[in-house]
């Protein structure tokens, strides 16, 4: 019997049967009107879907039942939020959560979200066979035998392949069709029923599409074991390790651990150095040579744009002001002379040549005035100050060095009475609210780095403190000495904790996936051609699984194929089970370990 069920309030009860994993999120390929929202980019916090700048996301993105907070602020589901929370000084290092979400440190802190926990998310309709409790049931839908194709690896149609579909075992058992000795349906067990699979041979007449090539088309002979792909011809998975009774497996030290499904973040760790943002860092030198007569700011002082920092006595400034006044006087004189010559010409008392000479002198004096004004501008005077010199006749040689923007005095290289020249900076100003971090990434890893990736920074002198930033620039050249590539990241520094020239360690998040299947390293064994792990079928039976492994996290391997989360896998004692496979029993269908019995 087959019935259509809308998954709503019974999601938790049917989660295992329907494969809905995660913490309250809709499965891939489904769309929920309550949880779907347009991604918005927040430049201030370098986030997509920023809960601070777009508070409406708290409601629109729904509730994370797995972690008890709205999905929009769930740092365990959203890997891009850790740096944001750290930048807000809202992070509990002890538990890897924002302080505002840490129940261990702040009991009751999540109570404010209880009103959202009862909301129900509705997903698409799925077909569930209640009679056999499986999706895509081959017993109720015989047409699936043709639609789903043929499993060449196990010699049966894909729709009834219990090796590929873990949800079918219960269905076959309910039909009384199961071989406990070999972990297969009796109707598929060649060991017990030779020739039983011959009826499927006709399915092989239709050419099947060639399997896709692996991502790495060429695998060198010295490929690390973790990168080795499972052999298609290996019959390891058809074997079975069986103990005489459950007490024997305990006696020989077989221990189990559950395969985890968790967030996997891949980091590139490299040394780094902090520096000022070059766009807001100025090393100031005088525009003309002179003598320092006044130092108005000290190291560490906060300044605003236009504040006077140092005053010099610069003879060139006084001379330039005098030239301006002289040029201005000449302009006034030749303007009067030109007007007088034109008036005399009209009365016939002057010649055109004399009038033309007077106008020529006027133009030359105006050019000299403009040149003098520009010289003062080159010395740092504003147009208003130049006009004031001309109006007031002021010829003071005092030259001011002013701050080009708001910031902090970070360098002071002069004292009273010292001579200063345009060739040597004497004071530096920087805006320390944002800093640059330069990371030295190994040449062979630079292909994994992209602009916009999160960066977590730990300064060597800190204890347990981490700050978050983003990659903004990747150098186009390799350092010939260190064979590293410079990568720049930008970090907000409102509290001034980041200090220029500090040494630190940066971790660039090169991959940030929501979920990954993780198997303990102790569970993985190399059996000669494949990486395998042993899954418990029953207290006395253990089946090998060929694995395709991904990232090495330290204590776990990422499993790309061959195993799913929640399965019980052998850790301690896995080597013993591997030795049973190497005793010539591979492909025999069963490995009796009777000699271990009491």
Beta strands, then each sheet from edge to edge (+ up, - down):
strand 1: 3-6
strand 2: 41-42
strand 3: 47-48
strand 4: 63-64
strand 5: 69-70
strand 6: 125-129
strand 7: 134-135
strand 8: 150-151
strand 9: 156-157
strand 10: 241-242
strand 11: 256-258
strand 12: 260-276
strand 13: 281-284
strand 14: 290-295
strand 15: 302-303
strand 16: 308-313
strand 17: 398-402
strand 18: 407-412
strand 19: 419-420
strand 20: 427-430
strand 21: 434-442
strand 22: 454-459
strand 23: 467-474
strand 24: 484-492
strand 25: 503-520
strand 26: 525-526
strand 27: 531-538
strand 28: 541-552
strand 29: 556-561
strand 30: 568-570
strand 31: 591-592
sheet 1: 1+ 6- 7+
sheet 2: 2+ 3-
sheet 3: 4+ 5-
sheet 4: 8+ 9-
sheet 5: 26+ 27- 28+ 10- 31-
sheet 6: 11+ 30-
sheet 7: 26+ 27- 28+ 29- 25+ 12- 21+ 24- 23+ 22-
sheet 8: 13+ 20- 18+ 15-
sheet 9: 17+ 16- 14+ 19-
end
